């Protein structure tokens, strides 16, 4: 995340009104953060592969794409982004749909303080995430204990969903490695490495792995096999 790496927020501002765009950008810069401002949703989307944004201020009436539609897309792909929808016509449906997608609605005309509140909320979110990370993982220099880390990996990386065919392939490779350990050679280091790295990769990507017929998760299956062969488990408590 930009805040964690740099100590300031990176903010996306999209508004086709140059004066309003400049005003929002000035407020962001005045609070000590970085702002990239563009005049259309398309221009904003072009920035996404090259930047990590912590906050987005979106005008509702954008040329080509509504701010709400863009906000829904941004929230889906980065749930930790603080997104504010700026509108001069906050009808009931707009407010309801925005709230259901985690978007804040700011009604025109607005005060600079309303923008600052969104920025402060984003900072509090980032600080809280850092504190939770330190509490879970500690500050030591030794090896990372994966047990407390494992459930938090999807949120930490916040990666977009992968195609179903890749999810199926990953699940199959993990299952085959676990079957090798269970049915053929419990000390097969290649199979153990494949299963372990596959389970971590699936968790990072947020892939929902299937369970065995008995309802056991693949992570639990791995740990059971490790204990049976006299080796330490890795995912106790993992899904």
VMD Tcl script that draws the C-alpha trace (Angstrom):
set ca {
  {0.00 0.00 0.00}
  {1.16 3.51 -0.70}
  {0.69 4.70 2.90}
  {2.74 1.86 4.33}
  {5.55 2.37 1.84}
  {5.64 6.17 1.71}
  {3.92 7.64 4.76}
  {1.34 9.55 2.70}
  {-1.80 8.68 0.76}
  {-1.92 8.43 -3.01}
  {-5.24 9.87 -4.18}
  {-7.04 9.55 -7.50}
  {-9.23 12.53 -8.47}
  {-11.58 12.19 -11.46}
  {-13.76 15.12 -12.48}
  {-14.46 16.62 -15.90}
  {-14.78 20.11 -14.37}
  {-11.22 21.53 -14.40}
  {-11.89 24.01 -11.60}
  {-13.44 21.44 -9.27}
  {-10.73 18.93 -10.13}
  {-8.04 21.47 -9.27}
  {-9.79 22.36 -6.00}
  {-9.99 18.75 -4.83}
  {-6.37 18.21 -5.82}
  {-5.32 21.31 -3.88}
  {-7.07 20.07 -0.72}
  {-5.34 16.69 -1.01}
  {-1.93 18.29 -1.53}
  {-2.58 20.69 1.33}
  {-3.05 17.72 3.66}
  {0.39 16.38 2.69}
  {-0.75 13.65 0.32}
  {-0.15 12.93 -3.37}
  {-2.93 13.46 -5.92}
  {-3.25 12.44 -9.54}
  {-6.16 14.25 -11.24}
  {-7.75 13.41 -14.59}
  {-10.91 14.41 -16.44}
  {-12.51 11.08 -17.34}
  {-13.06 7.55 -16.07}
  {-11.10 6.17 -19.00}
  {-8.07 8.31 -18.13}
  {-8.36 7.16 -14.53}
  {-8.46 3.49 -15.52}
  {-5.27 3.98 -17.52}
  {-3.50 5.02 -14.31}
  {-4.48 1.91 -12.34}
  {-1.83 -0.52 -13.64}
  {0.92 1.98 -12.82}
  {-0.23 3.26 -9.42}
  {-1.61 2.03 -6.11}
  {-4.31 4.39 -4.84}
  {-5.47 4.62 -1.25}
  {-8.33 7.08 -1.92}
  {-10.45 8.06 -4.91}
  {-12.70 11.11 -5.35}
  {-15.06 10.49 -8.26}
  {-17.53 12.85 -9.87}
  {-20.83 11.06 -10.50}
  {-21.55 12.64 -13.89}
  {-18.45 11.66 -15.82}
  {-18.37 11.48 -19.62}
  {-18.67 7.89 -20.82}
  {-19.04 6.20 -17.42}
  {-20.90 7.09 -14.25}
  {-18.79 7.65 -11.17}
  {-20.89 5.06 -9.33}
  {-20.03 2.36 -11.88}
  {-16.36 3.22 -11.65}
  {-16.54 3.29 -7.86}
  {-18.11 -0.17 -7.78}
  {-15.29 -1.47 -9.99}
  {-12.59 0.12 -7.83}
  {-14.12 -1.19 -4.61}
  {-14.43 -4.70 -6.00}
  {-10.78 -4.81 -7.02}
  {-9.45 -2.98 -3.95}
  {-11.79 -3.21 -0.95}
  {-9.31 -1.25 1.18}
  {-9.51 1.85 -1.03}
  {-11.48 4.74 0.47}
  {-13.83 5.97 -2.30}
  {-15.96 9.11 -2.28}
  {-18.61 9.84 -4.89}
  {-19.18 13.56 -5.52}
  {-22.63 14.43 -6.86}
  {-25.00 17.34 -7.21}
  {-28.04 15.03 -7.31}
  {-27.88 12.52 -4.42}
  {-31.10 10.61 -5.11}
  {-32.17 7.79 -2.81}
  {-31.08 4.98 -5.13}
  {-27.63 6.49 -5.67}
  {-27.03 6.84 -1.94}
  {-28.28 3.30 -1.27}
  {-26.18 1.63 -3.97}
  {-23.11 3.67 -3.06}
  {-23.40 2.68 0.60}
  {-23.79 -0.99 -0.30}
  {-20.49 -0.78 -2.17}
  {-18.62 1.01 0.60}
  {-18.66 4.42 -1.13}
  {-19.04 7.72 0.69}
  {-21.38 10.25 -0.97}
  {-20.39 13.92 -0.91}
  {-23.07 16.35 -2.07}
  {-22.27 19.48 -4.06}
  {-21.70 22.17 -2.96}
  {-19.37 20.81 -0.32}
  {-16.77 22.08 2.12}
  {-13.09 21.19 1.97}
  {-13.48 19.64 5.43}
  {-15.65 16.89 3.92}
  {-12.76 15.89 1.68}
  {-10.38 16.03 4.63}
  {-12.64 13.68 6.59}
  {-12.37 11.09 3.81}
  {-8.59 11.41 3.86}
  {-8.50 11.07 7.66}
  {-10.66 7.95 7.47}
  {-8.21 6.43 4.98}
  {-5.25 7.26 7.24}
  {-6.99 5.65 10.24}
  {-7.68 2.56 8.14}
  {-4.02 2.31 7.10}
  {-2.71 2.87 10.64}
  {-5.12 0.26 11.96}
  {-3.95 -2.23 9.34}
  {-0.31 -1.62 10.30}
  {-1.07 -2.12 13.98}
  {-2.96 -5.33 13.24}
  {-0.04 -6.57 11.15}
  {2.45 -5.88 13.93}
  {0.18 -7.54 16.49}
  {-0.20 -10.63 14.31}
  {3.36 -11.01 13.08}
  {5.53 -9.17 15.60}
  {8.65 -7.17 14.85}
  {11.23 -9.92 15.34}
  {14.00 -10.81 12.92}
  {13.43 -14.55 13.08}
  {11.47 -16.79 10.67}
  {7.85 -15.80 10.09}
  {5.31 -17.98 11.85}
  {2.83 -18.68 9.04}
  {0.01 -19.78 11.35}
  {-1.09 -16.24 12.39}
  {-0.20 -14.81 8.95}
  {-2.15 -17.28 6.83}
  {-5.72 -15.98 7.24}
  {-4.62 -12.39 6.54}
  {-2.79 -12.99 3.25}
  {-5.70 -12.22 0.87}
  {-6.40 -8.85 2.50}
  {-2.71 -7.94 2.64}
  {-2.15 -8.52 -1.06}
  {-5.66 -7.48 -2.19}
  {-5.09 -9.00 -5.62}
  {-7.81 -9.17 -8.28}
  {-9.52 -12.50 -8.80}
  {-7.84 -15.00 -11.11}
  {-9.54 -16.83 -14.00}
  {-11.45 -19.98 -13.04}
  {-9.26 -22.19 -15.20}
  {-6.19 -21.11 -13.21}
  {-8.01 -21.69 -9.92}
  {-8.90 -25.21 -11.09}
  {-5.32 -25.89 -12.19}
  {-3.88 -24.70 -8.89}
  {-6.34 -26.79 -6.88}
  {-5.53 -29.86 -8.97}
  {-1.77 -29.46 -8.53}
  {-2.16 -29.11 -4.75}
  {-4.45 -32.14 -4.56}
  {-2.07 -34.27 -6.64}
  {0.86 -33.33 -4.37}
  {-1.11 -34.16 -1.24}
  {-2.19 -37.48 -2.73}
  {1.45 -38.28 -3.50}
  {2.37 -37.63 0.12}
  {-0.53 -39.68 1.43}
  {-0.56 -42.63 -0.96}
  {3.01 -43.03 -2.17}
  {5.82 -41.37 -0.21}
  {5.17 -39.20 2.87}
  {8.80 -38.02 2.73}
  {8.67 -36.87 -0.91}
  {10.24 -33.39 -0.63}
  {9.18 -32.34 -4.12}
  {5.54 -33.14 -3.37}
  {5.79 -31.41 0.00}
  {7.25 -28.27 -1.59}
  {4.56 -28.31 -4.30}
  {1.75 -28.69 -1.78}
  {3.12 -26.04 0.59}
  {3.85 -23.41 -2.08}
  {0.54 -24.13 -3.77}
  {-1.41 -23.61 -0.55}
  {0.34 -20.31 0.16}
  {-0.21 -19.17 -3.46}
  {-3.92 -20.02 -3.27}
  {-4.28 -18.04 -0.05}
  {-2.44 -15.01 -1.45}
  {-4.66 -15.03 -4.54}
  {-7.81 -15.58 -2.50}
  {-8.59 -18.84 -4.30}
  {-11.35 -20.83 -2.60}
  {-9.98 -24.37 -2.62}
  {-12.35 -27.36 -2.52}
  {-12.52 -29.63 0.49}
  {-12.10 -33.37 0.72}
  {-15.15 -35.65 0.87}
  {-14.83 -35.66 4.66}
  {-14.94 -31.86 4.76}
  {-11.24 -31.36 5.50}
  {-9.57 -28.33 3.95}
  {-6.41 -28.83 1.91}
  {-4.41 -26.90 4.54}
  {-5.70 -29.24 7.26}
  {-4.91 -32.22 5.03}
  {-1.34 -30.98 4.62}
  {-0.87 -30.52 8.38}
  {-2.25 -33.99 9.10}
  {0.24 -35.52 6.67}
  {3.10 -33.55 8.21}
  {2.27 -34.75 11.73}
  {1.95 -38.33 10.52}
  {5.47 -38.17 9.05}
  {6.95 -36.53 12.16}
  {7.28 -33.05 10.69}
  {5.78 -29.80 12.00}
  {2.46 -28.53 10.57}
  {2.35 -25.19 8.81}
  {-1.27 -24.06 8.61}
  {-2.92 -24.84 11.96}
  {-6.12 -22.83 11.94}
  {-5.86 -22.11 8.21}
  {-8.84 -22.59 5.94}
}
mol new
graphics top color blue
foreach p $ca { graphics top sphere $p radius 0.5 }
foreach p [lrange $ca 0 end-1] q [lrange $ca 1 end] { graphics top cylinder $p $q radius 0.2 }
display resetview
